[in-house]
Amino acid sequence: MTTIDPTVPAPSPEPMHRLRFEEPGPPSPTELPGGTPAWRVSRYADVRQVLSDPRFGRAQLYAPDAPALSDVPDLVNDPDLMFNQDGPDHLRLRRTLRRAFTPRAVARWRPWIAAIVDELLDRLEARPQPADAVAEFAVPLPVAVISRLMGLDESAWARLRHWSEHAFSDGTHESGQVAAAREEFSTFGADLLMERRRAPGEDLVSGLVAAADEEQGIPEAQLVTLVCGLVVGGHDSTMTMLGNALLYLLGERRDTWPRLGADEEAAGRLADRLVHLVPLGDDRGSTRHAATDIEVGGATIPAGAIVLADCGTANRDPEVFPAATLHDLFAPLEAPTLSFGAGPHYCLGAWLARTELQLALHRLAARFPDLRLAAPADPIVWRTGTTSRSPRRLRVSW
C-alpha cells in the first residue's frame, strides 16, 4: 500500500456540499467497500431506529470472527474506543464525560472560545493578502479550543494534528506509518493521564480521571483511547466543517454573508443547516451489527447482519426535510440532524462543535464583511489520507 502525496489533488472530486444523494428508500441489501454483505437503511425514521435501538450495536463488529472493517490499525476501529463499545461498558465510559459537554457547560466556555476566535482574526488581519483561511483560521481554532480544554499548550498542536491524520486514516497510509503514529499517540495519552493523576487541575482530563475513579473498573487501555479520541474528535470534525463551510459560503452562497455577520442567532441556524447538509467525508454511513432479527421499515434485518445507516441520505428525506427549505441556510431544522448520530452513541461534542462553528462564522463575517475567495477559479487541493475531506488551503482577500 502506498502513501498518497497530499499536495496532489484527487481526480476532480466534488466539493462536499455538491455530493449527490439517492432518494431514500426501504432497507435493501448492499455491500461495504471491501465486499462484505450488509443492509442499507436510508429513510430518516429507519436510520434513527437503527442508531437508537440497542439491539443494533458496535462491539460485535470487532468480534474475533467478524470481517475486518479496515486493514490499517487506526483509532476509529480500535475496539477500546468508546464509540465501539455497547451496553454497560459504553455507558460507564460515557458517564465519565457526559457532564463535561452539556449545553450548560459549553455556554460557560463561550466567552473564551470567542476570545480565541478574535485572537485568530487579529492574526489573519495582520497577514499579507491573499491569506490562507484554512491555515490561519480553520485549523488552529478547534485545535486551540480542545487544547485549552485538555490543559495543553500551543507546543502540542503540530503533534496533535499529525496523530489525528493517522487516527482517521482512509487506508492510503502504510500500515506501519499508522501503527507508529498510534503508538506515539497512546504513549501521549497514557503520560497525560499519569500527569493529571499526579497533579490534577481544572481541565477535561483531570475531570476524566476523577470520574473514572468514581466509576471504578475502567481498564486503563480504554481511558487512554478515550483521551486520544477526545483529541481527535475535539478538533478534526470542526476543522473539516469550517473549511468546507467557507468554501461553500464564499464560493456559492456569498448572499448569506451580510446576515451571517449581523445576527449571531441566525448564524446558529446556519451552522445547524451546514452541519446537516455538508458531510465530513465521502463515507456517508455508520455501521451497526444486528444482535437479533429486527424489523426496520417493513423489512426484517436478520441476526448477525451488518447494517449501514446512511445518515447523509436520511438528512435529505423529503418526508421530514421539505425540498422547499432544505437549502435555506437560515431556516430552523424541521427535525434533529443525524450528522451527529442518534441514540446511545450520539456525539458528546455536538454542542461544542455547533458553538465553535457559529462563533467562528459569525465573527469572521462581522470582522471581514468583504471577505472573498482570492481566486475562485483555482483548483481545490483537498486534504487527503483521512476519512474526512476539506480544502487543504483556501486563499481569501478582504
C-alpha positions in Angstrom: 0.0 0.0 0.0 1.4 3.4 -0.9 1.0 6.8 0.6 -0.8 9.4 -1.4 1.1 12.7 -1.8 -1.2 15.2 0.0 -0.1 18.0 -2.4 -1.7 16.2 -5.3 -5.5 16.6 -5.6 -7.7 13.6 -6.1 -9.1 13.2 -9.6 -11.7 16.0 -9.8 -13.6 15.3 -6.5 -16.8 17.2 -6.0 -16.9 19.7 -3.1 -18.6 18.2 -0.1 -21.7 20.5 -0.5 -22.2 19.2 -4.0 -22.2 15.5 -3.3 -25.2 13.7 -4.8 -27.5 11.5 -2.8 -30.0 8.9 -3.9 -33.7 9.1 -2.9 -34.2 7.4 0.5 -36.0 4.0 0.2 -36.8 0.8 2.1 -34.0 -1.2 3.6 -32.1 -3.2 1.0 -29.1 -5.5 0.7 -25.8 -3.8 -0.2 -22.0 -4.3 0.2 -19.4 -2.5 2.2 -16.4 -1.1 0.3 -14.4 -4.3 1.0 -17.2 -6.5 -0.4 -18.7 -7.6 2.9 -22.5 -8.1 2.6 -24.6 -5.6 4.5 -28.1 -4.0 4.7 -28.5 -0.3 3.9 -31.1 1.9 5.6 -31.7 5.4 4.2 -35.0 6.8 5.3 -34.9 9.2 8.3 -37.1 7.1 10.6 -35.3 3.9 9.7 -31.9 5.4 10.3 -33.0 6.8 13.7 -34.3 3.4 14.6 -31.1 1.6 13.8 -28.9 4.2 15.6 -31.2 4.3 18.7 -32.1 0.6 19.2 -29.6 -1.1 21.5 -30.0 -4.3 19.6 -28.0 -2.7 16.8 -24.6 -2.4 18.4 -21.0 -1.6 17.6 -18.9 -4.0 19.7 -19.7 -7.2 17.7 -18.3 -5.5 14.6 -14.9 -6.2 16.2 -15.5 -9.7 17.4 -12.7 -12.2 16.6 -14.7 -13.8 13.8 -16.0 -10.6 12.3 -14.8 -9.4 8.9 -12.2 -6.6 9.1 -13.6 -3.1 8.6 -10.1 -1.7 7.9 -6.7 -3.1 7.0 -4.8 -0.4 9.0 -4.7 -0.2 12.8 -6.4 3.2 13.1 -8.1 4.7 16.1 -11.6 4.6 14.6 -11.5 0.8 14.5 -9.9 0.3 17.9 -12.3 -2.0 20.0 -11.3 0.0 23.1 -12.7 3.2 21.6 -15.9 4.4 23.4 -17.8 4.5 20.2 -17.1 0.8 19.6 -18.5 -0.3 22.9 -22.0 -1.2 23.9 -24.2 -1.6 26.9 -22.7 -1.2 30.4 -19.1 -0.8 29.1 -20.1 2.0 26.8 -22.3 3.7 29.5 -19.6 3.6 32.1 -17.1 5.4 29.8 -19.8 7.8 28.6 -20.6 8.8 32.1 -17.0 9.9 32.7 -17.5 12.7 30.1 -21.2 13.4 29.9 -21.3 16.3 32.3 -18.4 18.0 30.6 -20.2 18.5 27.3 -23.7 19.6 28.3 -25.1 22.7 26.7 -24.8 24.5 30.1 -21.1 23.6 30.3 -20.4 24.7 26.7 -22.3 28.0 27.4 -19.8 28.7 30.2 -17.0 28.3 27.6 -18.4 30.7 25.0 -16.5 33.8 26.2 -13.1 32.2 26.0 -13.9 30.4 22.7 -15.0 33.8 21.3 -11.7 35.3 22.6 -9.7 32.6 20.7 -11.7 33.4 17.6 -11.0 37.1 17.9 -7.3 36.4 18.5 -7.1 34.3 15.3 -8.9 37.0 13.4 -6.4 39.6 14.6 -3.6 37.3 13.3 -5.5 36.9 10.0 -5.9 40.6 9.5 -2.2 41.1 10.0 -1.3 38.7 7.2 -0.5 39.8 3.7 -3.3 39.3 1.3 -4.3 36.9 0.0 -4.1 34.8 3.2 -4.9 31.1 3.7 -8.1 30.9 5.7 -7.5 27.2 6.4 -4.0 27.6 7.9 -4.8 30.8 9.7 -8.3 30.0 11.0 -10.0 26.7 10.2 -7.1 24.5 11.5 -5.9 26.5 14.6 -9.3 27.3 16.1 -10.5 23.8 17.0 -7.0 22.7 18.0 -6.7 25.7 20.3 -10.1 25.0 21.9 -9.5 21.3 22.6 -6.0 22.1 23.8 -7.3 24.6 26.3 -10.0 22.1 27.5 -7.3 19.4 28.0 -4.8 21.7 29.6 -2.3 21.6 26.7 -0.2 24.5 25.3 0.5 25.5 21.7 3.6 23.5 21.5 1.5 20.3 21.2 -0.6 21.5 18.3 1.6 20.1 15.5 1.8 16.7 17.1 -2.0 16.5 17.7 -2.6 17.2 14.0 -0.2 14.5 12.9 -1.7 11.9 15.2 -5.2 12.9 14.2 -4.5 12.5 10.5 -3.4 8.9 11.1 -6.1 8.1 13.6 -8.7 8.8 10.9 -6.7 7.1 8.1 -8.7 6.2 5.0 -6.4 3.3 4.2 -4.0 5.2 2.0 -1.3 5.4 4.7 1.0 2.5 5.1 0.1 0.2 8.0 3.5 0.8 9.6 3.0 4.6 9.5 -0.4 4.3 11.1 0.9 1.9 13.7 3.8 4.1 14.7 1.6 7.2 15.0 -0.9 5.2 17.1 1.9 4.0 19.4 3.2 7.6 19.9 -0.4 8.8 20.4 -1.1 6.1 23.0 2.0 7.0 24.9 1.0 10.6 24.9 -2.4 9.7 26.3 -1.0 7.4 29.0 1.5 10.0 30.0 -1.1 12.7 30.2 -3.4 10.6 32.4 -0.4 9.9 34.7 0.4 13.6 34.9 -3.1 14.6 35.7 -3.3 11.9 38.4 -0.2 13.3 40.0 -1.2 17.0 39.7 -4.9 17.4 38.8 -6.2 20.7 37.5 -9.4 22.2 36.2 -9.0 20.7 32.7 -11.1 18.0 31.0 -8.5 15.2 31.5 -8.4 15.8 35.3 -12.1 15.6 35.3 -12.0 12.4 33.4 -9.5 10.9 35.8 -11.7 11.8 38.8 -14.9 10.5 37.1 -13.1 7.2 36.2 -12.0 6.7 39.8 -15.6 7.1 40.9 -16.8 4.6 38.3 -14.1 2.1 39.1 -13.1 -0.9 37.0 -12.5 1.0 33.7 -9.4 -0.6 32.0 -6.5 1.8 31.5 -6.4 1.0 27.8 -9.9 2.3 27.4 -9.1 5.5 29.3 -6.0 6.1 27.1 -8.1 5.5 24.0 -10.7 7.9 25.4 -8.1 10.7 25.8 -6.9 10.1 22.2 -10.5 10.1 21.0 -11.1 13.4 22.7 -8.1 15.0 20.9 -9.2 13.7 17.5 -12.9 14.2 17.9 -12.5 17.5 19.6 -10.9 19.2 16.6 -10.9 17.2 13.3 -14.6 17.4 12.7 -14.9 21.1 13.5 -11.8 21.9 11.3 -13.4 19.9 8.5 -16.8 21.6 8.9 -15.3 25.0 9.0 -13.1 24.6 5.9 -16.0 23.1 3.8 -18.4 25.8 5.1 -16.1 28.6 4.0 -15.7 27.1 0.6 -19.4 26.8 0.2 -20.4 30.2 1.6 -17.7 32.3 -0.1 -17.8 30.3 -3.4 -21.6 29.8 -3.9 -23.6 31.4 -1.0 -22.0 34.8 -0.7 -25.5 36.3 -0.4 -25.6 34.9 3.2 -22.5 36.8 4.4 -24.2 40.1 5.5 -26.8 38.4 7.6 -24.3 36.0 9.0 -22.2 38.8 10.3 -25.1 40.9 11.6 -27.1 38.2 13.5 -25.4 35.7 15.8 -28.7 33.8 16.4 -29.2 33.5 12.6 -25.6 32.3 12.4 -26.5 29.4 14.8 -29.3 28.3 12.5 -26.9 28.5 9.6 -24.4 26.4 11.4 -27.0 23.8 12.1 -28.1 23.7 8.5 -24.5 23.4 7.3 -23.8 20.5 9.7 -26.9 18.9 8.4 -26.2 19.3 4.7 -22.4 19.1 4.3 -20.9 15.7 5.2 -17.5 15.4 6.7 -16.4 12.8 4.3 -17.3 10.6 1.3 -18.3 7.7 3.5 -21.9 8.5 4.5 -22.8 5.6 6.6 -22.4 4.5 10.2 -22.3 0.7 10.6 -24.0 -1.5 13.2 -24.4 -5.2 14.0 -27.8 -6.7 14.4 -28.0 -8.8 17.6 -31.3 -10.5 16.6 -33.9 -10.4 13.9 -35.3 -6.9 13.9 -38.0 -5.3 11.7 -37.0 -2.0 10.2 -39.2 -0.1 7.8 -41.2 -3.2 6.8 -38.1 -5.4 6.2 -36.6 -8.0 8.6 -32.9 -7.4 9.2 -31.5 -10.9 10.1 -29.5 -11.6 13.2 -25.8 -11.1 12.6 -26.2 -8.8 9.7 -24.1 -5.6 9.3 -26.3 -2.5 8.8 -25.1 0.6 7.1 -27.1 3.6 8.4 -27.0 6.2 5.5 -27.2 9.4 7.5 -26.5 11.7 4.5 -29.4 10.4 2.6 -31.7 10.3 5.6 -30.8 14.0 6.2 -32.5 14.7 2.9 -35.6 12.6 3.4 -38.4 14.8 1.8 -40.9 13.3 4.3 -39.0 15.1 7.1 -37.0 17.9 5.4 -39.1 19.5 2.6 -37.3 20.4 -0.6 -38.6 24.0 -0.3 -36.5 24.7 2.8 -33.7 22.2 2.5 -31.2 24.7 1.2 -32.5 27.7 3.1 -29.5 28.2 5.3 -31.3 30.3 7.9 -34.3 28.1 8.2 -34.5 26.1 11.5 -34.2 22.3 11.0 -37.5 20.5 10.9 -36.1 17.6 12.9 -32.8 16.8 14.7 -30.0 16.2 12.2 -28.4 12.7 12.0 -25.0 14.2 11.3 -24.1 13.7 15.0 -25.7 10.3 15.1 -28.6 9.4 17.4 -29.3 7.1 20.4 -26.6 5.8 22.8 -23.7 6.8 20.5 -24.9 10.4 19.9 -21.8 12.6 19.6 -21.0 14.1 23.0 -19.2 17.0 21.4 -22.1 18.1 19.2 -22.9 21.2 21.2 -19.3 22.3 21.4 -18.9 21.8 17.6 -22.0 23.7 16.9 -20.9 26.6 19.2 -17.5 26.8 17.6 -18.9 26.9 14.1 -21.5 29.5 15.0 -19.0 31.8 16.7 -16.3 31.3 14.0 -18.6 32.1 11.1 -20.5 34.9 12.7 -17.4 36.8 14.0 -15.5 36.2 10.7 -18.3 37.6 8.7 -18.7 40.6 11.1 -15.0 41.4 11.1 -14.5 40.9 7.4 -17.7 41.9 5.6 -15.9 42.0 2.2 -14.2 38.6 2.6 -14.0 36.7 -0.7 -12.1 33.9 -2.3 -9.0 35.4 -3.8 -9.1 33.1 -6.9 -12.4 31.3 -7.3 -11.1 29.6 -10.4 -8.2 27.9 -8.6 -8.5 24.2 -8.4 -9.2 22.9 -4.8 -6.4 21.0 -3.3 -8.0 18.5 -0.9 -6.7 17.3 2.4 -6.5 13.6 1.8 -5.5 10.5 3.6 -8.3 10.6 6.2 -11.9 9.7 6.2 -12.9 13.4 6.3 -12.3 15.8 3.4 -11.9 19.5 3.3 -9.8 22.1 1.4 -6.1 21.9 2.2 -5.9 25.7 1.6 -8.4 28.4 0.8 -6.9 31.8 -0.2 -9.0 34.8 0.7 -8.9 38.6 0.4 -10.8 41.3 2.2 
